[in-house]
Structures are given as C-alpha cells and as structure tokens.
Amino acid sequence: MRESPHVGEVGRCIDVACRGDMSGATAPYLLVQKPSGNIANWTAEMLQDEAGFILRYTTKLGDLNEAGQYKIHPYVTTGSWTGPAGNLLLLRVKALFS
C-alpha cells in the first residue's frame, strides 16, 4: 500500500489478503474497528490474483473520519459459516495537514 491515508480521503483502495481458497465464498466485507473503538462493516469485493484471494474496498466519504490506527479483518460467508478469512490489517490514518 502506498503512503498512509489522511482523514477524509475518498477513493483509497484497501486490499486485505485472504487465507486459503475462497472459491464459493459470499458476502465479503471488512470488519473495521476505528481508533475510537466504533465498529463499521465495509462491503468489499472479492478478487483473485496470482498470489490468491483478496478483499478490496474503496473508501467513501465518512469512512476515514478519525485519525489513528484502524484494525481491519476480512470476513466472508462459506455455507453456514461466517467469519474472518485472513489476518488482521493495521492501517494508520494520518490527521489532516500532518
């Protein structure tokens, strides 16, 4: 990922790697804990490249509204199971003008 995003940034692609074969997985989303502790669900798209599967989310207005560390887990549903599909991503969001 390029330089850390700033508060208010829109259009930033956030890619989170998944573990294993995600073929047939549905309802991909990123479970996000913001620096304040508030939880958000960001609907993601599932992509596959030569390295495996990733969940991609493009930020919208209001997503990156706090400076600090965001904790991001990729989540999917496979059959009757829904849960984390990869490792935790830590994303540092800088304050505006920093």
C-alpha positions as CSV (number, residue, x, y, z in Angstrom):
1,M,0.0,0.0,0.0
2,R,1.3,3.5,-0.8
3,E,1.7,6.2,1.8
4,S,-0.7,6.2,4.7
5,P,-4.1,7.8,4.0
6,H,-5.3,11.0,5.6
7,V,-8.6,11.7,7.4
8,G,-11.3,12.4,4.8
9,E,-9.6,10.6,2.0
10,V,-12.0,9.2,-0.6
11,G,-11.2,6.7,-3.3
12,R,-8.4,4.8,-1.4
13,C,-8.3,1.1,-2.3
14,I,-7.8,-1.1,0.8
15,D,-6.7,-4.6,-0.1
16,V,-6.7,-7.4,2.5
17,A,-5.3,-10.8,1.8
18,C,-7.4,-13.9,2.5
19,R,-6.1,-17.2,3.7
20,G,-6.8,-20.3,1.6
21,D,-9.2,-21.0,-1.2
22,M,-12.2,-18.5,-1.1
23,S,-13.9,-20.0,-4.2
24,G,-17.6,-20.0,-3.4
25,A,-17.3,-17.5,-0.6
26,T,-20.1,-14.9,-0.5
27,A,-20.9,-11.7,1.3
28,P,-17.4,-10.3,1.6
29,Y,-16.9,-7.4,3.9
30,L,-14.3,-5.7,6.0
31,L,-15.0,-5.6,9.7
32,V,-13.4,-2.3,10.9
33,Q,-12.6,-1.0,14.3
34,K,-11.9,2.7,14.2
35,P,-9.5,4.4,16.6
36,S,-12.4,5.4,18.8
37,G,-13.5,1.8,19.2
38,N,-16.5,2.2,16.9
39,I,-17.2,-0.7,14.6
40,A,-18.1,-0.5,10.9
41,N,-18.8,-3.0,8.2
42,W,-17.5,-2.1,4.7
43,T,-18.9,-4.2,1.9
44,A,-15.9,-5.4,-0.2
45,E,-15.4,-7.2,-3.5
46,M,-13.6,-10.5,-3.7
47,L,-10.7,-10.5,-6.2
48,Q,-8.3,-13.2,-7.2
49,D,-4.7,-12.7,-8.5
50,E,-1.6,-14.8,-8.8
51,A,-1.0,-14.6,-5.1
52,G,-4.5,-15.7,-4.0
53,F,-7.7,-14.1,-2.9
54,I,-8.1,-10.5,-1.6
55,L,-11.0,-8.4,-0.4
56,R,-10.9,-4.9,-1.9
57,Y,-12.8,-1.9,-0.5
58,T,-12.7,1.7,-1.9
59,T,-13.2,4.3,0.7
60,K,-16.2,6.6,0.6
61,L,-17.0,9.9,2.3
62,G,-17.1,9.4,6.1
63,D,-15.1,6.1,6.2
64,L,-11.8,7.5,7.2
65,N,-13.2,10.1,9.6
66,E,-10.8,9.6,12.6
67,A,-7.0,9.8,12.8
68,G,-5.2,6.9,14.3
69,Q,-5.0,3.1,13.9
70,Y,-7.8,1.2,12.2
71,K,-8.0,-2.6,12.7
72,I,-9.4,-4.4,9.7
73,H,-10.5,-8.0,9.4
74,P,-11.6,-9.6,6.1
75,Y,-14.9,-11.5,6.6
76,V,-16.8,-13.9,4.3
77,T,-19.5,-16.5,4.4
78,T,-19.0,-20.1,3.2
79,G,-22.0,-22.3,3.6
80,S,-23.4,-21.8,7.1
81,W,-20.1,-20.3,8.4
82,T,-19.3,-16.6,8.6
83,G,-16.0,-15.4,10.0
84,P,-12.6,-14.0,9.4
85,A,-10.9,-15.0,6.2
86,G,-7.5,-13.6,6.8
87,N,-5.1,-11.8,9.1
88,L,-5.8,-8.5,10.8
89,L,-4.6,-5.5,8.8
90,L,-3.5,-2.4,10.8
91,L,-4.0,0.8,8.9
92,R,-2.6,4.1,10.2
93,V,-4.7,7.1,9.2
94,K,-3.0,10.5,9.5
95,A,-4.6,13.7,10.7
96,L,-5.3,16.2,8.1
97,F,-2.3,18.5,7.4
98,S,0.2,16.1,9.1
